[in-house]
Amino acid sequence: MDSVRSLLLVPADDPAASDRATAAGSSAPPDATLIDLMHTDAAGHDDAAASIRARIAAGHRIYLHTRGPQSPDLRDQLLATLPSTGVYGVSIPGVVHLDQLRFVDSLLEDIEQHAGIEPGLTAIGLWVESAAALGKAGELAAASSRLTWLGVATAHLAMELALDAPAATLLDHARARVVFAAQASGLPAIEGLPLPPIAPNDAHLRSLGLRGRMTRHVSEVAGLHAAFPAMPSA
């Protein structure tokens, strides 16, 4: 299993952000850096690619946090950014059906072939962010050899259920389902971004079997590494 104690979500168009964050006082690099392409259109692809190259040069393990498989822009996003040398994987939201995950898998295979990337090298991190996806978490976790982690987006689930304040018991049930689905396929499970203003409780998340958490704040990385154990090397 890959260590996924800290997944740092960063803007796609700001290659200097990592340097500024490090200078601000964080000595621990994240286990993975997710380049946020969710709101990046074609006009921003060049800036995003430059940001990716800069972060790879700084030693970051890069995932591209893209739009979901239902988006007509996904292919163009990947064509514009994936060939940047050293991209580790893609972080995919919005998957509900196995066919959608298979589509992402085949799309990556096609892009790898045209970009001269070793077939199957690009990893997939998959977000469970709907009740429909939660019901198929086990099938999704087992559906692709590219998968390196399974994430539970409890903020999305809380919004889908129209919870005024996230109900711990209900969302813990969702977390547990994802943890067991991931474990059955030899994958770590991670927590998504919190739903403001709720502050995450990392000790509680670890007690549920989660292996890490997504954050927008580099200042949290060291604390996440203290809260969650590193995964042993394969």
Number of C-alpha atoms within 10 A of each C-alpha: 13 16 21 25 29 27 29 23 21 21 19 25 20 16 19 11 16 20 12 11 14 14 10 11 10 15 13 16 20 24 20 21 26 26 25 20 23 16 10 18 12 11 8 15 20 14 16 26 20 17 24 30 19 17 22 18 12 12 10 21 20 23 27 27 22 24 22 20 21 14 10 10 15 17 16 13 21 20 18 15 21 24 16 17 13 18 21 19 23 24 25 22 21 19 21 23 14 17 13 16 22 15 13 21 20 13 17 26 18 14 18 19 13 11 14 9 18 10 12 14 14 22 20 24 22 23 27 30 24 23 16 12 20 21 15 17 27 19 16 26 27 17 16 17 12 17 24 24 25 28 27 29 23 24 20 18 21 20 15 12 11 10 11 8 12 19 10 9 9 12 17 15 12 22 25 17 19 30 25 20 23 26 17 13 20 15 21 27 31 29 29 21 19 18 17 10 7 10 9 15 10 19 12 12 20 17 10 16 18 27 29 27 28 24 22 15 12 24 16 17 24 16 14 24 21 11 19 22 14 16 13 8 7 5
